[in-house]
Amino acid sequence: MIIGNIIIAFLAVGRIFAVTSIGSDIGNASAISQLIGFAAYFLPYFLIPKTFAYAGGALRTLGGSINDRSRGGFDRLKKYRGAKTAKNLQGMKNFSRVSENTRVGRGMNNVMGAAFNPGSMLRGKNGVRSRRNARQAMHAAGFAKESEVYQANAQDDNFLLAVGNRGLAQQKLGVARQTLSTASSDDERRNALAEVSARQGGLDAANQLPMADRNSRAVKMNALKDLTRTGYQFDEGKEGYAQLSQSVRNITGNDEAAYAQTMDAAQFGLKSAGRFDLGGINHGAGYDYETGVNKSSGYTAGNAKVQTFTAGAQHYLNTTTKGKDVPQLSQELADKFKSGEFSPEKAAEWHAKLLDAEHGAVGGNKLEIIKQRTAIESMAGTINTGPRPFPERNAALINSIRENTMRSRAQLDPNLIEANK
């Protein structure tokens, strides 16, 4: 084909040159013009044998260019096939060769992974499960270090949530958009718009990851683990526990051992991030606020995230504090106390914890602690006036609060101990 095209081009050029030299009337053309035209017309026929050499050279140049190691071509294709094969083999070893979105896919990965890790089969299902979790964790950690997209967004909790639980990320984006649409002030609109932008940015960044990695159980689990270390994105108390539990369950499926192991790892991350309301996770057995909050005290508690204290109000006082000032909260607590919705022992216990945390608290934490502590003390004064249907309960709460307060102050000034004996 190349030779034929070269011959046609030669003949066409010769004829064009001949017509140009002779003109439209050969009778009026000079002898020199006729000679040049004649030569231009027939010379290409004598050059036909040369076209074979030209075509061969062109093919050699093209082949060399394609196969040149510095310019790609066949070698590049060969390298691509080699890299693809190596990736597939690594996927088999890591129990992640095919998509894990279906039970069939997970089953295939287990079979291929066990075949490439024969030692894991010596302990049966538990051995295969243990080896799979270890290999996938190694794969995810390596991916997180090598992926430019992951590294660029590793500190963005919106990105980590979008990778770990895309459904929850989309749900929170929808709530943020709803808040924006109903905002009634410039500050509310500004804050809501910033949240919408941040959440959408996290989802967009997650979309830049290859689909196979976005769907990888190991990568999702690694993102979720990194997310717990930030302490953000999960709501306070029981709702936050439910969000975390569902996120882990979406990844581990019916693998109870993997679920318990991942929930335990989440507990350590959240506790380190100051989310003691979610620090009581024990193998994913259920929400346990008191176990979590009892792992903190003093300065550590004071520097916990504010969700630790708002969740504490839910647990100990059976109320929420958002949007309420001290008088409103105090009156609500008095009504709940009189109706028996929480016990004086629980209120006194929480009051003591608030006092303990207040010494080391700063910023928003301190404001939340003081609000709750003041409301409890104000409530105690309220229920001690007027009709008192539960005098014993009232006295127990009031005495406990007084003792808590004096003990807390004495930590700052030991002389107060002697003064109040």
WOBELCOR-V922500 format. One record per helix or strand of 3 or more residues. SS is the DSSP state (helix for helix, strand for strand). FROM is the first residue (numbers start at 1). TO is the last residue. If there is no record, write none. Layout:
ss & from & to
SS & FROM & TO
SS & FROM & TO
This chain:
ss & from & to
helix & 2 & 22
helix & 26 & 28
helix & 31 & 46
helix & 48 & 67
helix & 74 & 93
helix & 103 & 116
helix & 118 & 146
helix & 148 & 153
helix & 157 & 164
helix & 166 & 182
helix & 186 & 207
helix & 211 & 214
helix & 217 & 228
helix & 237 & 252
helix & 256 & 272
helix & 276 & 278
helix & 289 & 293
helix & 298 & 302
helix & 307 & 317
helix & 326 & 338
helix & 344 & 358
helix & 363 & 383
helix & 391 & 412
helix & 415 & 419
